[in-house]
Amino acid sequence: MDEPILDIRGLEKTYRGGVKALDGVDLEIRRGEIFALLGPNGAGKTTLIGAVCGMVRPTGGMIRAFGMDMERHWKTARRKIGLVPQELSFDMFDKVQRQVRFSRGMFGCPPDEARIEEVLRSLSLWDKRDVQIRELSGGMKRRVMIAKALSHDPELLFLDEPTAGVDVELRRDMWRQIDALRDRGVTIILTTHYIEEAEEMADRVGVINKGKVLLVDDKSAIMSKLGRTEAHFTLAEPMVNIPAALSDYPLTLEGEGTCLIYRGGDGTGKGKREVADLAQRLTREGVAFIGLDTRESTLEDIFVDLVEDKEEQAA
């Protein structure tokens, strides 16, 4: 198996006052993938990015990037990393092209006007190259941040909440841009509050909460292992108790006995089969229902359940 482009082992970060932002994080990122890191506010996502990008000094653990120990070879490794931070940060009175050109120079890259033009065109910014950044919309400012991060041709790109504050149309446009970057060989790690982003784009997903990585797996594997089916049977007559003949199904009664709810399955289709069997069993038992609504778990459902379950265990 190829060496990971990023290998994090036992990473710790404790701030003054004792707040532990990272608590023994282990994470491997594969070359060429899009990896989505999900977690609530304060989970440690931005601290983790800061540690890799040299803005946060870890209090323990190891980071290897491109096969290099980041502590010993930070400058060499950092030149291969791009970062689009959550907060917009540039001279608002500067012009777009000059800002991107300046960022390339900051990483010691020689001037390359053709490359700057290519980056700006890829993000639909070429027509805005001589416009002051303060005159741009929020979405276009976000694109300038991406252009700055791409100016030195990084192999590994961090996107910290890349579509925060961007409308739906621009968000989908940026998804296409990110997909195009991956096609060019850039490895992408993104944090996001929009779990639909992870479902749409990511190859693998990690969940972090309170400084601990709870889960890392292929998106499809997560859906398969942790996905569930939920079915609501609207009953013709209220039910006081669930009949013993239905006790082998994971059922609850809600809505003052008018709604029989199935929650089960394992993401492999088992839930759908059991719902079909249950409908037949209800008919045989003489339990009439006038409506049936089913849904499958989304990645967001799994994420919320996982985080809430860990918090309950810690309480």
Steps between C-alpha positions, in 0.01 A plus 500: 500500500627850417636711785232743624548860395424597861556277803398628845572296813394572858462873436432704813433867557425645842461876527585711802231452758484127432263495202583190297421573135660183358504176696715228345395548136606229253424569134632386162416686179539319169660671205243630250188465717242748622469455876222670696554569869169549679444626851300754700640842593793460736565141397864565409478522120668840460761418766593185309541697177702764683735235638571360153541847347736624770266750664446292814781332693391151615571393857551138399493252215646491150410635156658363181418661166636378166713253699665781698488569872325839516694601811839457329408586141220751550604752232543239227172326579304824548585612144292205375194590711226750418250637749170677450416620853153547636548873544562728203846653533651738246550867422152605392641797306740286298410365156421135442790412271758674716382318813527161330840589355620606847388170654702305246809703586448440873575131441820575313359413157639688198263739317275322252234723347366216285436289809333790683272551200419128491401499868287812466325369190427165667315686775322744266708788639694606193250771410534633857881498505532879522211552741560592863404210725269720709275540195439126463205300631550260791510200267759661274714592800492133599623412151789743539597315818506174305705663222755621757524148646552349152752758381805295606360170359451305824466122499288505816221757544309577820159662466366615837125559454554600134135580427406677823278795415474401133160457335390160368581575135852618578547208739428248226728691263779476756436126540571469127820701543614275784423191294710643216792552741485136601502403132828692470651292780450731798416324828225691680400508866189702574313583815137590463177562686309401187490123529346486152842621383663189642232278345542669163877519479703298748661163443549449872354665806638557850298610801674696778351619827663646811844445350452129432452333161192280542490341157687490170380293207393501137172684461324195356628278784367743761159500336507121482607441861311778676210579268148429618147477362211679666137424413185666634178298481194722553244272664129500419422457870714600800699218657551472877784247494714339231371144445728216612499370142700809400750487786788384277499837316658821638173691545369790706157660530464876467228756430272367776510154347418609145851459357703180507866576434767257381866598545747236395707347225871534447545694178515182288133491406397295803275782620306519175444123505381507860258787428350299213470194726351712777232640268395144414507397868277793597248396236502140625451618860205715396676830576381746236719790397405789272844642429864394475799732479858369485839670489863393504766656724702782354862562591369785716281261700800274560720794597247640749435157656873431531584833664201490736573138600863584589389805698250290695770243577730775626230656719 
